[in-house]
Structure formats: structure tokens, C-alpha cells
Amino acid sequence: MPISQFTVLMAPTYRCNADCEYCYENKTSDVMELEDFERILSRMVIYFQSQQITELNLLWTGGEILTMSPEWLLRANDISRETAEKSKIKIKNSVQSNLIGYGPRFRRVMSEMFNDEVGSSLDFPNLHRKVVGGTPETYNDLWLRRYQEAKEAGIKVGVIAVLSGASLQIGADEFYSYYVEKLGKSGFQINNPYPGGSPTPAKRNFPLDHDLLSAFYIDLFDLWMRVGRPEGVSISPFDRLIQYFRTGENSLSCCFRENCADTFIGISPKGHVAQCEGFTASYPECIFGNILSCEDLSAIMAGPIRKQFLDRPTRLMEAADCPECEYLALCHGGCPVHAYSTTGNLFTKDPDCESRKTMFRLARNAATELDRSESTKRADSFEAACA
């Protein structure tokens, strides 16, 4: 099936106002010039037109995106809009931010560039996220203030929780209560950490223990199905996995796609192109090429390093136990940066394989039960109508 949509993880800076112990990026002071962004976007559009891509999602990340000036971002938005009008490619800007630098001066950016939506992260318990020179507690206090300011300004804040060993220890009840009751969220996403970038003490504990993680998934999933889902609370990827097993629709994140190399790239402040920012910021040996020094993005995308990413699912079929897995059509070996950062080998499966299987099984069983329940209700309704 032809691909019509593509996502570019755009990192115009690797500066950051936080100092998180598990960060996978090797931070620099690099900042993208506006002229370079315009050149990069122009060269991307030429390539995407040749590939019949009609929709481009620019996911702005970093570093920390809100260390860029509002003026820079507004001009980048103008460039995106002008390029979309000329190229007839639909360009959508979305953003991931730690929110620490949010304030009134970014109000117009959020409204005009990002449609009053932002993705952010807050872990519970927070062991590793810190502001520079601060503690996890000061980070939490600042994040909560910025979160409240953004909410009061009408901005929808999506929240990602990166799990830690402490999350697994406190249990599903307290974890769930923090996001739904304390933060008042009607939905959040859970992610697993991985030991990308330079070694730190925190990363020694990654990946998380498979048995403990699986047990946590079971408890959290059961709590959500009993209490949260009936009240309209969503937990991703639980909800999207159920949708997949019920309808076949895959609206899951990149690590659950057939091959993320088909529809994603990351671009660094200096124009380096790789599979995602996890590679551009930490693993120079995995960079495909540089879009500022090479005008032809098609040459970069056809290069030998990207070909390894394109070939990864096939190579896993030859080398791992993936062919026997009942969830192969959904997982395809999992996330390449998780695998590479853990083993140094791109052609190994995701280190969270076993706990992923637990999650898949929970969602598949729930989907089956929901289908059965709805079928019974329809039958009962039909019989009552005919009585």
C-alpha cells in the first residue's frame, strides 16, 4: 500500500533547561538557523513529492523546544505554511516539550503553530527528572505550575509517564490515582525507559525487570478496565491496542508500526538525518547523511545505513525467535533504538519483548470479551424487539 503520510522529528536545538539522569541525548549548544530550516524543508518537500507523500507531520522536539525563541518558532511556522501552500503537501506542526520554559510569551506560538496542543512528560514517582542544579521535587513543583498555567490558557496538555523501578514498586493503584485524580487527566500514556546515550547510574537499571513490568501491566490494565475505561479514561497504548485487535486499525506509536523506517526520520540542529532523535543525538555511526550538505534527500534515504533499518524486520525473521511469535504482525521486533542502545546490535529484538507480549495478550483478551459482550447485547436487544 502506498504511503501518503510521513513524520519528521525536527530537533532545532539540543539545548535543554532540564538535567534528567536518564536522558538518551548527548546535549550540545547547537541551534538550527532559520535559513537552514527553510533549506531543509524545501529539500524534504522535493523528496516527498517524488514519493507521493501528501501529508507531513513535523514533530518539534529537542533538546527542549521552548529554549528556542518565540520569534524563531513563529517564523518557522510561517515557512511551514508558505511551503505547504506552494507544494500542496499538507504540513502539520506538533510539539513535545517538558513545559519548564512555558510562559505567556509562548502563548501565540502554542495557538498559531501547535493548535493549542502540547505533549509533555511527568513521571511518578519522579526519580530522574530534574531542573539544572535542582532536585526531582523542584522539577515536579515547577512542572505542575507550568501545567496549570497552560491549562488555564486553554492548552491541551498530553502527558507521558516514563516508568521506573519505583513506579513498579508503588503499584498500579497509586500510579493510576496520581494521573487521574491528582492531575485530573482523562488520559495519559506510559512509556518504557531505555539506556540510550552516555552511561549514567540511572541507566544501569534499564531495561526494567520483565517480570515486575509484566505484573505492573496486568494490575494497571485490570484497574483501568474496571474503573477507568467505563468512565472514559484512556491509557495509551492499552486503548489503542484494544482498538487494533477489534478493528485492525493501527493508530499506535512508532514502535508498534510495521517498520518505523518507512514513515519516520529525525533531523538534528545541524541537519543530520537518522531514524529518530534517539539516533541523531547519541549514535553518530547510525546517521544516514546530512541534508544541508547533500541537496538530494533521496540519496540519503537510499544510503546503506538507512537500508539496514529498512531490512531490520527481515533480518529479525532470520536471526531471532520472532517468526514463531503470535504477535509478529503487530510488533515486528519492536523499537530499533531500544534494541541498539541495550545491545549495540540493530538486528536484535526489543529488550522489552516479554513484557510487551503481556500487554498484547491483555489487550487481545479484552478485545475478544468486548466483542462478545456487545454481540450478546445486540442479540438480547433484537429478541426484546421481536417479543
Secondary structure, DSSP 8 states (H G I E B T S, - for coil): ----EEEEEE-SB---SB--TT--S-----B--HHHHHHHHHHHHHHHHHTT--EEEEEE-SS-GGGS-HHHHHHHHHHHHHHHHHH--EEEEEEB--STT--GGGHHHHHHTTTTEEEEE--SS-SS--BTT--HHHHHHHHHHHHHHHHHTT-EEEEEEE--HHHHHH-HHHHHHIIIIIS--SEEEEE-----SS--GGGGG-S--HHHHHHHHHHHHHHIIIIIGGGT-EEETHHHHHHHHHH------GGGSS-GGGTEEEE-TT-EEESSHHHHTT-GGG--EETTT-S-HHHHHTSHHHHHHHHHHHHHHHHSSGGG-TTHHHHTT--HHHHHHHHS-TTS--TTHHHHHHHHHHHHHHHHHHHHHHHHHHHHHHHHHH-
